[in-house]
């Protein structure tokens, strides 16, 4: 059996099948080239000097000793980069990649060296002398929000507050609807808890890396791993003070991103080093650098209070969320407030802030900000169900949003499949099966908006009837296969006769970052649009060949068909392209509207060892609305991967800082992500409530899967032990402490 | 730093290269022999992305010094297939969608091959523990484990 013979999830010929992904062969044979796999002749290696302090003013930097060391070809500091206007959207990125007069966290880059070997570059970087004047550092949300707290970053002005003075608040969001106080006064049940969650890392296995060659024409040729090479281009140009046209970015295969590779760290530094040395420069971060200085997801503190009637109607929520966003401004607080969208809550009061701390600048991580809020809300909802002796799915079904219900921001939900997901879990073999002896079962749910944004695609039909589908969306989870499947469906040709390509910034139209679960949705639409234009052209060419009116020709299963004529296949038309008007190609581009939100519901059976505090996950099921699963295997893969990242967040993962703001567990030994022996299989149930705004009903599936696991696991632990865990990670020491408190 | 002349077998070919004593075998494979299939995810032996077989046993190439390769028989992901004929593990990984970003895939294939070479009928638990030194952040391991199980079935069918 070939993979494409597997059962289809739709009535389409190709969409919903499971072909071998086109880029797969290179990835199982070691041929795929990731960021660190390119080497150029004459290439130098780069290394950094990073701040040993969490917050300090740089009094002076002396690079003279470093510059005299063997093999050193160029050295740069913040003085080699322009100071951007504070209002420039890339201002903070520019300061984050290399400090100017102040370091804002331990690990902040101060200087960089290019030398003939990496050890030489590292030795020279270590020889750079810096004089610091220490500034007071704030390391936690509590310290950041305390009255009279020192400023973590004196440049930060609070957004959404008029006449904002410099403060530790990144954003302040207040939402209010209905009459919350009256609803609490009238409630039959009220449950309130406070929660906190540690900062966690995306944990991609590939460290950030790039090779940059600035030529004598002043143009930078960049090879880099990222979720969006057009953003690498714009951010690199902006932070160097260059025109965008001086920068070309070729996307390497990306070894995991999960949101963390939607920004830049290395490319402008490597470009300036290359420019100064007149040679290509390669920089690859160490794992410790990745952990200490790239995108953790924020920490959080929250308080959630929910009111319910005795029938289980959730009548009001009063909640506050504070996100510890690191040393620069962030929209995490606003997005956290926006992510509250699963239940009707006729009365709702939300307060959300981002709090700056002298820790690494936070970055997006899969459904950013939603897991923190969802952990708190889903924990409280579960406890209300217990107090009312209601089934946890039943109470959620009773309050689940449907089309037209408002999100926290008041926008009506489009057509969504939350109810369908809850019903699918309720009716599943897992949920219907008895809970194993000595174990307990928990459920949790999650929501994510998904986004549209701009995409471009070019489709070239080759003379032999095959097609090349060119997009600008880096493939982080199988999106090339999805593009090929949609093109195969549109054109009516075999999916394996299509070659999907992710092209460089000079070979395809502008395309936004692969984020927000948008690639298969938005870039997929650009591909579909290009294919539809091609089908029109194919009909016209066939009409010419048949000597009939184009209106008489229809496109059926890869062939032009007209009454009284022999059908002409796509390959027969492309073979005659020269005589019918030239090569056949088309582009599609759009700013996609109508992204379809995706809901997920998870269920977990687990055991808690009350002697050691260890949690053993026995069985796990993830249900999610994909809209339409273009390639079901990779939809399942997204659901499974998100689930396990969430299990890691729930049970193990956390940034541990010492009193000086140094991350003391900056490696995979001490920052322990889940390994195969920690887990069972992750069962998946794909729900398909098509998104009416997409030609195939796609919603996007990448992000929602990470939202439910923390509450799912926490709710199961509560049901196993009678103890509500309110602090992530729910690591053995915390579980033991909580059990002791209860005892 | 003086460089050592190292002779060994890599993917069936006799090779020689120069490396200084502080160079890891991973860097030597990647930089001296251009075999970039083995990846550096951590350089501390925690992620398994650089897994190679040394005389048939799994090793993290990042934890070996290049001169330790002298006289040894080394297999990297580039040597698993028989020409263009994929190893059953490579084929089941493709059909089973056991890779997403693919950065960990070379290490998993090498480690899984070592497991099946030694234990042709592993249980799910044995597979999970044998691969516990290989980190994957994309898949949640489910499809990797299933693909190893399927490859074991195919390999057993091929030998009986």
Contacts between the chains, C-beta under 8 A, distances in Angstrom:
chain1	res1	chain2	res2	distance
A	2	B	95	7.7
A	3	B	94	7.6
A	3	B	95	4.5
A	18	B	97	7.2
A	20	B	94	4.7
A	20	B	95	6.3
A	21	B	94	7.4
A	21	B	97	7.4
A	23	B	102	7.6
A	24	B	93	7.8
A	24	B	94	4.6
A	24	B	99	6.7
A	24	B	102	7.9
A	25	B	86	8.0
A	25	B	94	7.1
A	27	B	99	5.4
A	27	B	102	3.4
A	27	B	105	5.3
A	28	B	77	7.8
A	28	B	86	6.9
A	28	B	90	4.1
A	28	B	93	5.4
A	28	B	94	6.0
A	28	B	99	7.0
A	28	B	102	8.0
A	28	B	105	6.0
A	28	B	109	6.4
A	29	B	37	7.4
A	29	B	77	6.9
A	29	B	78	6.8
A	29	B	80	7.7
A	29	B	81	6.0
A	29	B	86	7.6
A	29	B	90	6.9
A	30	B	35	7.3
A	30	B	36	7.1
A	30	B	37	2.3
A	30	B	38	7.5
A	30	B	76	6.8
A	30	B	77	3.9
A	30	B	78	4.5
A	30	B	106	5.1
A	31	B	37	7.5
A	31	B	78	7.9
A	32	B	102	5.6
A	33	B	36	7.1
A	34	B	39	6.9
A	34	B	103	6.0
A	36	B	30	8.0
A	36	B	36	7.7
A	36	B	39	7.4
A	36	B	40	6.6
A	37	B	30	7.7
A	37	B	36	4.1
A	39	B	31	7.2
A	39	B	34	7.9
A	119	B	22	7.2
A	202	B	137	7.7
A	203	B	137	4.9
A	204	B	101	7.5
A	204	B	103	7.7
A	204	B	137	5.8
A	205	B	39	7.5
A	205	B	41	4.4
A	205	B	47	5.8
A	205	B	49	5.7
A	205	B	101	7.7
A	205	B	103	4.8
A	205	B	104	5.2
A	205	B	135	5.8
A	205	B	136	7.2
A	205	B	137	5.6
A	206	B	39	7.0
A	206	B	41	6.8
A	206	B	101	7.2
A	206	B	103	4.4
A	207	B	40	7.3
A	207	B	41	7.1
A	253	B	101	7.4
A	253	B	102	6.6
A	253	B	103	7.9
A	254	B	101	6.1
A	255	B	39	7.2
A	255	B	41	8.0
A	255	B	101	5.1
A	255	B	102	7.2
A	255	B	103	3.0
A	255	B	104	8.0
A	256	B	100	7.9
A	256	B	101	4.6
A	256	B	103	6.1
A	256	B	137	5.2
A	256	B	138	6.0
A	257	B	101	7.8
A	258	B	137	7.2
A	284	B	40	7.5
A	286	B	43	6.5
A	287	B	41	6.8
A	287	B	42	4.1
A	287	B	43	6.5
A	287	B	44	6.7
A	287	B	46	7.8
A	287	B	47	7.7
A	476	B	100	7.4
A	476	B	101	6.2
A	477	B	100	4.7
A	477	B	101	7.2
A	477	B	138	6.7
A	478	B	97	7.3
A	478	B	100	6.2
A	633	B	96	7.6
A	633	B	97	3.6
A	633	B	143	7.4
A	634	B	97	6.0
A	634	B	100	7.2
A	636	B	97	7.5
A	636	B	142	8.0
A	636	B	143	7.5
A	637	B	97	5.7
A	637	B	100	5.5
A	637	B	138	7.0
A	637	B	139	5.6
A	637	B	140	7.9
A	637	B	143	6.2
A	640	B	139	6.1
A	640	B	140	3.6
A	640	B	142	4.9
A	640	B	143	7.1
A	641	B	100	6.7
A	641	B	137	7.3
A	641	B	138	4.8
A	641	B	139	5.4
A	641	B	140	4.9
A	642	B	140	7.9
A	643	B	140	5.8
A	644	B	139	7.9
A	644	B	140	3.5
A	644	B	141	7.0
A	645	B	137	7.0
A	645	B	140	7.9
A	667	B	42	6.5
A	667	B	44	5.8
A	667	B	46	6.3
A	668	B	41	7.5
A	668	B	42	5.2
A	668	B	44	7.3
A	668	B	46	3.7
A	668	B	47	5.3
A	668	B	135	6.3
A	669	B	44	6.7
A	669	B	46	4.8
A	673	B	135	6.1
A	673	B	137	6.5
A	674	B	140	7.9
A	674	B	141	7.9
A	675	B	131	7.9
A	675	B	132	4.5
A	675	B	133	7.6
A	675	B	134	7.9
A	675	B	135	6.5
A	675	B	141	7.9
A	676	B	127	7.4
A	676	B	128	4.3
A	676	B	129	7.7
A	676	B	131	4.7
A	676	B	132	5.4
A	676	B	134	7.4
A	676	B	136	7.9
A	676	B	141	4.4
A	676	B	144	7.2
A	676	B	145	6.5
A	677	B	125	7.7
A	677	B	128	4.4
A	677	B	129	4.8
A	677	B	131	7.9
A	677	B	132	4.2
A	679	B	128	7.5
A	679	B	140	7.0
A	679	B	141	5.9
A	679	B	142	8.0
A	681	B	142	5.0
A	681	B	145	7.1
A	681	B	146	7.6
A	682	B	140	5.0
A	682	B	142	4.8
